[in-house]
Each structure stands twice: as structure tokens, then as C-alpha cells.
Amino acid sequence: MEPALKPALLSIPLLGHSWLRQTTLDPQSWAESIRAISPVRICEPLRLSRPFRNDSAILPLGGVVVLATQGSAIAIVSEGHPFAQLLIPYRGWGLWRVERRGFENPVGESVLYLPPAPLSLENDITSGVALNLNPTSLINTALTMAGPEGLPARRMGVFEEPKVLLTRDPQSAPLIRHLYALMMNLDQLTKMPATDLERSRMEDALIRLVVLLLLPELRLRDPLSVAPVPSASARRKIEALLEWIEAHLESPISLSDLEARAYWSRRTLLDAFHEACGCGPMQWVRRRRLQRAMRRLTNPQPEDTLTSIGLSVGFSGAVAFSREFRRQYGCAPSTLFRT
């Protein structure tokens, strides 16, 4: 197994933050604390001889609510909930039941997608992250990524069925590794002072990753493409899109925003940007933000600070701005700012 698929070696995201983490010593109190995202009716410890403890953290991110949890082995029964879930294990083994169907989710072997439905769980240790996803956001993002050719109506049913996604599957494995990497990035973002998580558009990246796991046909090509976009039409559209990006660099921009604005599928958007700009769309956004920041740093206004410059070109905070600037130009923005 590749190192990236050994989540047991990693700390669980969000639980290291005292301002997010809450500790409960009673199973019913823990169930009550997560009732807003998962209406648990029964929550019992599996090992009555041992004291119960659970550490958890809840982080809302737009259309995604991240629940990180670690603690005693439990048995729970839920009445159902308004969210779909992607369950990312970090330690141990769990058995989930949905409508009498059992789904194992052992650490390092799988992640588990569950639609909104009544469910039960037994595990040997509570340790993992649950992405609670708005079902409408999943469907809308899938349709945006598919583009004007769309997807067969029957494929939308994938969001209504449980699915075990295996790390040994060559199609799923890179996406699952990326999923764990995004969890680490989210953990780092929450540690950065004065960081605006909304600007990071992390929720869009997470929703898109779940869509790609469930709809593999969106990964490589347009679902029902019958002909390429005419080059003249593509040039006009990409020019308009580049102008829009330039006018909105200070605002949060996501891949889904660009797909929806161009009315192109994921694959068409990527191909058009690589042909016109020599890079992907988000790489272009990052490049233009850094170039604008360079101009601001070398000609600052009296009221400018590193933080205000970073925010003015669309970065989520000073730390993220400094990291990306150093990666691009090989020096810290503070060096140019002082000069």
C-alpha cells in the first residue's frame, strides 16, 4: 500500500484545534452535539467496561459540513439526515447498514458514500472524517461539470445509492489520495491566522472530488460529446472568460464557476485553457493573481499591508499569499514590500 493511503499514520484533521474541538464523556451528549447534521436516535458504547470519550469538531464550509471525530467504539442508529455523506476512515473498522444492506469501510482500503437515509453503525473505534454534502449541490455540480452535452438521467441515480470506493481500484485510488491530501490542506488552512476559508473555495473542490468518484465518465472526456468545440467559437469564449477572470481576481473563483460561465464541460474547459494559456484554469487564475500582486508590491500605496495586498488579489490570507508568492518567484513578498 502506498504511503498516501495509510491514514492511520496521520492525525485527524481539525481535532488539533482547541477552538473547534469539543470533548464529550457521555454518548448521548455526543449524539446531541451532532444532531444538526445527523439525527442520531440511539448511541451506545460497545465496550461498557471502558469509560466513554469522544473528541469531535464541526466545520461548516458552504455546501459541505465537515465532521471530524475520534473516540470510543460505538453503536448508533440514525433516523436519517438531510445530507449525503462521504466517510473517510483514519483508524479501525466500521460496519454501516442502510436498509438492511451492510457496508464495511476499513481504514486504508476504502471510503464510503452514503445517500440521505436511515442508517446504523458499529465500529471498533470512532476515528475519521465525514463530509456531509448537500444532495442538490452534488447534482448541480455534476451537471455543470458535464457541460451542455449533459448526462443520461439514469446516471443521476448514483447519488441515491450507497457505494464503497476502493483504494485498490486504479480509477479511484488517485482521487482518494487527493481526498486525504485535501483534508490535510483544510487542516493547515484552519491553522493559518486571519484566513478567510470562503475565499479558498475548498467546499467546491470537495464536492467536485466526490462527483468524480461517483461519476468516473467525467474524469477523462465529455460524457456524450459528438464534436469538438469550433476553434473560432472557443477562442471568443476563452477570451471573454479571461476578461471575466481579470475583472474578478479579488473574488473567490472556482472551477465550477468557470464551467458554468463558459457553459463548457470539465474536459472542454481544461482543453481550451491548455490550448490558449498553456496551463489549467486554476493555474491561470493563480498566475494572474501573483502577477497583479507583484505590481502592487513594487508600487504600494501608503495604506497597503501584505495582508491587504494578498486579499485584494484573491488569496485567503497572508500566509497562503506568502507561500504561493515564494513558490512562484523564489522570494518572500515581504522582501519586495520592504524594498
C-alpha positions as CSV (number, residue, x, y, z in Angstrom):
1,M,0.0,0.0,0.0
2,E,1.3,3.4,-0.9
3,P,2.2,5.8,2.0
4,A,-0.5,8.3,0.9
5,L,-3.1,5.6,1.6
6,K,-2.0,5.0,5.2
7,P,-4.3,7.5,7.0
8,A,-3.7,5.8,10.4
9,L,-0.2,7.4,10.3
10,L,-1.8,10.9,10.0
11,S,-3.5,13.0,12.6
12,I,-7.2,13.5,12.1
13,P,-7.8,17.0,10.6
14,L,-9.4,19.7,12.7
15,L,-9.1,17.8,16.0
16,G,-5.8,19.6,16.8
17,H,-7.6,23.0,17.1
18,S,-8.9,23.8,20.6
19,W,-11.3,26.4,19.2
20,L,-13.0,23.7,17.1
21,R,-12.7,20.6,19.2
22,Q,-15.2,19.5,21.8
23,T,-14.8,16.6,24.2
24,T,-17.7,14.6,25.5
25,L,-17.7,11.8,28.1
26,D,-21.3,10.7,27.6
27,P,-22.6,9.0,24.4
28,Q,-25.9,10.8,24.4
29,S,-24.2,14.2,24.8
30,W,-22.1,13.4,21.8
31,A,-25.1,12.4,19.8
32,E,-26.8,15.6,20.8
33,S,-23.8,17.6,19.7
34,I,-24.0,16.3,16.1
35,R,-27.9,16.2,15.9
36,A,-28.0,19.1,13.4
37,I,-26.2,17.1,10.7
38,S,-27.0,13.6,11.8
39,P,-30.2,13.0,13.9
40,V,-28.9,10.0,16.0
41,R,-31.7,8.2,17.8
42,I,-29.6,5.7,19.7
43,C,-25.9,6.0,20.6
44,E,-24.3,3.4,22.9
45,P,-20.7,2.4,23.7
46,L,-19.8,-1.0,22.5
47,R,-17.4,-1.6,25.5
48,L,-19.4,-0.9,28.6
49,S,-16.4,-1.8,30.8
50,R,-14.4,1.2,29.5
51,P,-15.1,4.9,30.0
52,F,-16.6,6.7,27.0
53,R,-14.8,9.6,25.4
54,N,-15.2,11.3,22.1
55,D,-13.4,14.3,20.6
56,S,-15.1,15.9,17.6
57,A,-15.0,19.1,15.5
58,I,-17.6,20.5,13.2
59,L,-16.6,23.0,10.4
60,P,-19.3,24.4,8.0
61,L,-17.9,25.1,4.5
62,G,-20.7,26.4,2.4
63,G,-22.5,23.4,0.9
64,V,-20.3,21.0,2.9
65,V,-20.2,20.4,6.7
66,V,-17.0,18.6,7.8
67,L,-17.3,16.4,10.9
68,A,-14.1,15.0,12.4
69,T,-14.4,12.6,15.2
70,Q,-12.2,10.3,17.3
71,G,-13.1,8.2,20.3
72,S,-14.6,5.1,21.8
73,A,-16.2,2.2,19.9
74,I,-20.0,2.9,19.5
75,A,-23.2,1.6,18.0
76,I,-25.5,4.2,16.6
77,V,-28.9,4.3,14.9
78,S,-29.9,7.3,12.9
79,E,-33.4,8.3,11.8
80,G,-31.9,9.7,8.5
81,H,-30.5,13.1,7.8
82,P,-30.7,15.8,5.1
83,F,-27.1,15.2,3.9
84,A,-25.3,12.7,1.8
85,Q,-22.1,11.6,3.4
86,L,-18.6,10.6,2.3
87,L,-17.0,8.7,5.2
88,I,-13.2,8.9,5.3
89,P,-11.7,6.4,7.9
90,Y,-8.4,7.2,9.7
91,R,-8.2,4.2,12.0
92,G,-10.1,0.9,12.6
93,W,-13.1,-0.7,11.0
94,G,-16.7,0.1,10.7
95,L,-19.9,-1.7,9.6
96,W,-22.6,0.6,8.2
97,R,-26.1,-0.7,7.5
98,V,-28.5,1.1,5.1
99,E,-31.9,-0.5,4.5
100,R,-30.6,-3.9,5.7
101,R,-27.6,-3.7,3.4
102,G,-24.2,-3.9,5.1
103,F,-21.1,-1.9,4.0
104,E,-17.7,-2.3,5.5
105,N,-15.3,0.7,5.5
106,P,-11.9,-0.5,6.8
107,V,-9.1,2.1,7.0
108,G,-6.7,2.2,4.1
109,E,-9.0,0.1,1.9
110,S,-12.0,2.3,1.1
111,V,-14.1,5.4,1.5
112,L,-17.8,5.1,1.7
113,Y,-20.5,7.2,0.1
114,L,-24.0,7.1,1.7
115,P,-27.1,9.0,0.5
116,P,-29.5,10.6,2.9
117,A,-31.2,7.6,4.6
118,P,-31.8,6.0,8.0
119,L,-28.7,4.1,8.9
120,S,-26.9,2.2,11.7
121,L,-23.2,1.8,12.6
122,E,-20.9,-0.4,14.6
123,N,-17.2,0.2,14.8
124,D,-14.2,-0.9,16.8
125,I,-13.0,2.7,17.2
126,T,-14.5,6.0,16.2
127,S,-11.9,7.7,14.0
128,G,-12.4,9.5,10.8
129,V,-13.9,12.4,8.9
130,A,-17.4,12.6,7.5
131,L,-18.1,15.1,4.7
132,N,-21.8,16.0,4.9
133,L,-22.9,17.1,1.5
134,N,-26.0,18.9,0.2
135,P,-27.5,16.5,-2.4
136,T,-28.7,19.3,-4.6
137,S,-25.1,20.7,-4.7
138,L,-23.8,17.3,-5.8
139,I,-26.3,17.1,-8.6
140,N,-25.9,20.7,-9.8
141,T,-22.1,20.4,-9.7
142,A,-22.3,17.1,-11.7
143,L,-24.4,18.8,-14.3
144,T,-22.1,21.8,-14.5
145,M,-19.1,19.5,-14.9
146,A,-20.9,17.5,-17.7
147,G,-21.5,20.7,-19.7
148,P,-24.1,21.2,-22.4
149,E,-24.0,17.5,-23.5
150,G,-25.3,16.6,-20.1
151,L,-25.5,13.1,-18.5
152,P,-28.1,10.4,-19.0
153,A,-30.9,10.9,-16.5
154,R,-30.3,7.4,-15.1
155,R,-26.8,8.4,-14.1
156,M,-28.2,10.9,-11.6
157,G,-29.4,7.8,-9.6
158,V,-25.8,7.3,-8.5
159,F,-26.3,9.9,-5.8
160,E,-29.2,7.9,-4.3
161,E,-27.2,4.6,-3.8
162,P,-24.6,3.7,-1.2
163,K,-21.2,3.0,-2.8
164,V,-17.9,1.6,-1.4
165,L,-15.0,3.2,-3.3
166,L,-11.9,1.0,-3.1
167,T,-8.3,2.2,-2.9
168,R,-7.2,-0.8,-5.0
169,D,-9.4,0.5,-7.9
170,P,-6.9,2.2,-10.2
171,Q,-9.5,4.8,-11.1
172,S,-10.5,5.6,-7.5
173,A,-7.1,5.4,-5.9
174,P,-5.6,8.8,-7.2
175,L,-8.8,10.6,-6.2
176,I,-8.9,9.0,-2.7
177,R,-5.2,10.1,-2.2
178,H,-6.2,13.6,-3.3
179,L,-9.1,13.4,-0.8
180,Y,-6.8,12.8,2.1
181,A,-4.4,15.5,0.8
182,L,-7.3,18.0,0.8
183,M,-8.1,17.1,4.4
184,M,-4.5,17.9,5.3
185,N,-4.8,21.2,3.4
186,L,-8.0,22.1,5.2
187,D,-6.4,21.4,8.5
188,Q,-3.5,23.7,7.6
189,L,-5.9,26.4,6.4
190,T,-7.7,26.4,9.7
191,K,-4.3,26.9,11.5
192,M,-3.4,30.0,9.4
193,P,-4.2,33.3,11.2
194,A,-6.7,35.6,9.6
195,T,-7.6,33.1,6.9
196,D,-10.9,33.6,5.0
197,L,-12.0,30.0,4.3
198,E,-14.7,31.2,1.9
199,R,-12.0,32.6,-0.4
200,S,-10.3,29.2,-0.6
201,R,-13.4,27.6,-2.2
202,M,-12.4,24.4,-0.5
203,E,-16.1,23.2,-0.5
204,D,-16.2,23.3,-4.3
205,A,-13.0,21.2,-4.5
206,L,-14.5,18.6,-2.1
207,I,-17.9,18.4,-3.9
208,R,-16.1,18.0,-7.3
209,L,-13.9,15.2,-5.9
210,V,-17.0,13.3,-4.7
211,V,-18.7,13.8,-8.0
212,L,-15.6,12.4,-9.9
213,L,-15.5,9.4,-7.5
214,L,-19.2,8.6,-8.3
215,L,-19.2,9.5,-12.0
216,P,-15.9,8.2,-13.5
217,E,-17.0,9.2,-17.0
218,L,-16.5,12.8,-16.1
219,R,-12.8,12.3,-15.4
220,L,-11.4,11.9,-18.9
221,R,-13.8,13.2,-21.5
222,D,-17.1,14.8,-22.2
223,P,-19.9,12.3,-21.4
224,L,-21.8,12.4,-24.7
225,S,-19.5,14.6,-26.8
226,V,-20.2,14.3,-30.5
227,A,-18.0,17.0,-31.9
228,P,-15.2,19.4,-30.6
229,V,-16.0,23.0,-29.9
230,P,-15.3,25.0,-33.1
231,S,-11.9,26.8,-32.7
232,A,-13.3,30.3,-33.6
233,S,-16.1,29.9,-31.1
234,A,-13.7,28.5,-28.5
235,R,-11.3,31.5,-29.0
236,R,-14.1,34.0,-28.5
237,K,-15.4,32.2,-25.4
238,I,-12.0,31.8,-23.8
239,E,-11.1,35.5,-24.5
240,A,-14.4,36.5,-22.7
241,L,-13.6,34.2,-19.8
242,L,-10.1,35.5,-19.4
243,E,-11.5,39.1,-19.3
244,W,-14.0,38.0,-16.7
245,I,-11.3,36.4,-14.6
246,E,-9.2,39.5,-14.8
247,A,-12.1,41.6,-13.6
248,H,-12.9,39.3,-10.6
249,L,-9.4,38.2,-9.3
250,E,-10.2,39.7,-5.9
251,S,-13.2,37.4,-5.5
252,P,-13.4,33.7,-4.8
253,I,-13.2,31.8,-8.1
254,S,-13.7,28.0,-8.5
255,L,-13.6,25.6,-11.4
256,S,-17.4,25.2,-11.2
257,D,-17.8,29.0,-11.6
258,L,-15.7,28.9,-14.8
259,E,-17.5,25.9,-16.2
260,A,-20.9,27.4,-15.5
261,R,-19.9,30.8,-17.0
262,A,-18.4,29.3,-20.2
263,Y,-21.1,26.6,-20.4
264,W,-18.4,24.1,-21.1
265,S,-17.8,20.7,-19.5
266,R,-14.8,20.0,-17.3
267,R,-12.8,18.4,-20.1
268,T,-13.6,21.1,-22.6
269,L,-12.6,23.9,-20.2
270,L,-9.3,22.2,-19.4
271,D,-8.5,21.6,-23.1
272,A,-9.4,25.2,-24.0
273,F,-7.2,26.7,-21.3
274,H,-4.2,24.4,-22.1
275,E,-4.5,25.4,-25.8
276,A,-4.9,29.2,-25.1
277,C,-2.8,29.7,-21.9
278,G,-0.5,26.6,-21.7
279,C,-1.9,25.7,-18.2
280,G,-5.1,24.7,-16.4
281,P,-7.7,27.3,-15.5
282,M,-6.9,27.5,-11.8
283,Q,-3.2,27.6,-12.6
284,W,-4.0,30.6,-14.8
285,V,-6.1,32.3,-12.0
286,R,-3.2,31.8,-9.6
287,R,-0.6,33.2,-12.1
288,R,-2.7,36.3,-12.7
289,R,-3.2,36.9,-9.0
290,L,0.5,36.7,-8.4
291,Q,1.4,39.0,-11.3
292,R,-1.1,41.6,-10.0
293,A,0.4,41.2,-6.5
294,M,3.9,41.8,-7.9
295,R,2.7,45.1,-9.4
296,R,1.1,46.1,-6.1
297,L,4.2,45.1,-4.1
298,T,6.6,47.1,-6.3
299,N,4.3,50.2,-6.3
300,P,2.5,50.1,-2.9
301,Q,0.1,52.7,-1.6
302,P,0.6,54.2,1.9
303,E,-2.2,52.2,3.4
304,D,-1.1,48.8,1.9
305,T,0.0,45.9,4.0
306,L,1.0,42.4,2.9
307,T,-2.4,41.1,4.2
308,S,-4.4,43.7,2.3
309,I,-2.5,43.1,-0.9
310,G,-3.0,39.3,-0.6
311,L,-6.7,39.7,0.0
312,S,-7.1,42.3,-2.8
313,V,-5.9,39.8,-5.4
314,G,-8.0,36.9,-4.1
315,F,-5.8,34.9,-1.6
316,S,-7.5,33.6,1.5
317,G,-4.9,35.2,3.8
318,A,-1.4,36.5,4.3
319,V,0.1,33.0,4.9
320,A,-1.4,31.5,1.8
321,F,-0.3,34.6,-0.2
322,S,3.3,34.4,1.0
323,R,3.6,30.7,0.4
324,E,2.3,30.9,-3.2
325,F,4.4,34.0,-3.9
326,R,7.6,32.4,-2.7
327,R,6.8,29.3,-4.7
328,Q,6.4,31.3,-7.9
329,Y,9.1,33.9,-7.5
330,G,11.6,32.4,-5.1
331,C,11.4,35.1,-2.6
332,A,9.1,36.3,0.1
333,P,6.7,39.2,-0.8
334,S,7.8,41.0,2.4
335,T,11.3,41.4,0.8
336,L,9.9,43.4,-2.2
337,F,7.4,45.2,0.1
338,R,10.2,46.5,2.4
339,T,12.4,47.5,-0.6
